[in-house]
Amino acid sequence: MSALTQNSHILYRELYPREQRQQLWNGVSCSLLQKSSSSSSSFGCRRNRDSKLMPRRDLSVRGFWPDMTRPSSVEMEPINDADQLDQILAKAQEVSQPIIIDWMADWCRKCIYLKPKLEKLAAEFDTKLKFYCVDVNKVPQSLVKRGGISKMPTIQLWKDGEKKEEVIGGHKAWLVIEEVRQMIQKFV
């Protein structure tokens, strides 16, 4: 059964016993009332052999809203030069927190496609680590060599001022995100 309501965040329904029949919702939610009519196919009713209407079941619909206290995505902060990378690594080392660096290019389709997915992943780990991105065409090549980048997109985890692990994202985005998630869980 489906119910159309003002709110599209309805996720599931529950069946209640007869004594809790009239569960009314107020505010912006919906009311789900039992209909009665003479036809045997009426909502919530059925006919027994004696032609009496008997309640089939009572439904209550509950709505869920997303947790608005947590962001759904976090924009990755860009790294523009080696000095900025050194500052970020020093700050992360002080708080003993790993960082993720996404090495990408504006012309790389896979990089562009992967970036919003990484930003959603950054929201999951918002308090545990920070996500950064480097556009390899806009930074000095010495920074690219320092990262050891040969293919793009490359996602690296840095901890204690050094590169610990990396994922090269040349395959499907959902596989790359899962590999990055596993990499993060090893070090967080």
N, C-alpha and C positions, 0 to 999 in steps of 0.2 A: 504494500500500500504506500502511496505517496501523498503528502499533504503540501499544498501550496500555501505559503505564508509570506508575511512581509519580510521575514528574515531568511536568507538563504543558507545560514550556518547550521541548519538542523542536521544532526549527524545520526541519531538513532531514535528508536522508539522503545517504550517499555509497556508491558502488559500489566495491568493492575487487577486485583480481585474486585468482586462486585461491590463491596462496601466502600471502595475508594473510587466510585464510578465517575463522579463529576470533578475532574481536575481542570480547572479553568486557569487560563493564563491572562495576565493583564499587562498593560504597558505596550511595548512594541512587539510582544510575542503574539502567539495565536491562541485561539480557543478551539478545541476539538470536541464537538458535541455529538451525542448519539442522535441519529435520525430515526424516526419511526414512520413507517408507511405500511400500507396493506400488502405490498408485494413481498414475496419471500426472499428477494435479493437485496433487501434494504441493508444499509450499513449498520453493522453492530447487532443485528437481530436475525433470528432464524425461527422458523415455525416448527413446533413439535407435532406429534400425531394428532393432538387434540386442537390444533389450529390456534394455539396460544403463542404469542410472541415471547421468546426467551432471549435474554441478552447473550450474544455470542462472546463478546469480550469488550473490555473497556480499554481505550488507548490513551496514553499521555505522551506528548511529544516534548522533548527537552532540547533546548538550543544551546549551542556552545559558541563562544566568541573567541577569537584568537587572543593570546596574551599580549596586550598592548604595552606592557612594561619592557619587553625585549624587542629589539629591532628585527625586522625580517631579513635585512641585508645591511652590511657595513661596507662602505666604500673603502677600497684599498688606497692607502696613502702612497703617492709616487715618490720614488727615490731618483734624484737628479744628478748626483755626483758622488765621488768616493768619500768626500768629507761627511756628507749627510749619512752615508752608509755607516761610517765609523761611529758617528754620534748615536745612531739607532742601535748598533750592536753594543756600544758601551752602556746605553740606558737599559737595554734588555738584559745585559749581564749583571747590572746592579740589582735588578729585581728578580734575577734568575728565571727569566721567562723566555721561552723560545719565540722565534719569529718565522713567518713564512714569506718568502720572496717569490713573486711570479715574474719571470723574465719573459717578456713578450715584445711584439712589434705591432704597429698600427696596420700593416699590410697583411698580417697573418690571420686568415679566417678562423683557424682553430683557436688562436689566442683570443680573438674578439668574442667567439662563442663561449669560451670557457670562463671569461672574466666575471660575468654576472653569477655564474654558478659558484665560483670561488667566493664572491661577496656574500652569497647566502650561507656558505660554509663558515665564513668569518663571523657571521651573526651567531652561529651555533657555539663557537669557541670565543665569544666576545671578551670574556673576562680572563681567559687563560692564555691567550697569545694574540699577537697583532699580525695583520696581513699587509704586505707592501707590494708594489708593482714597479718594475723597471722597464721602460721602453728602450730597447737596445739601440734604436736609431737616434735617440735624443740624449744619450749619455756618452762620455768618453769611452773609447774602446778598451782602455786600461781597466775600467770597472767591469766590463763584460769579460775580459780575460781573468780578472780576479774571481769572478763567479764560476769560471770554467764552462761557459755556455757555448755549446756547439749546435744545439737544436732548440727550436721553439715550438710550443711553449715549454719552459722548464720551470718546475715549481720546487723550490729548495726550502728545507728546514734548517735554520741556523740556531745554534745554542752555544752559549759560553764563547761567543766571538768567532766561531768556526762553523763551517758547513758540516752538518751531520748526515743528511740524507737528501735525495732528490727524486723527483718523478718527472719523466719526460713525457709530455702529453700529446703524442702523435696518434692516439687511438680515440675511441668513443669517449665523449665527455663524462658520462656517468661512470665509466670505468676509471677515468683519471681522478674524479672526485672521490671515489671509494679508495683508491690507492693513497690519495692525499690524506683522507680521514684515518686510514690505518697508520700512515707515517706519523701523523699528529698524536695518535693514541699511544704510540711507542714512547714518545718523549714528554707527554703531558701527564 
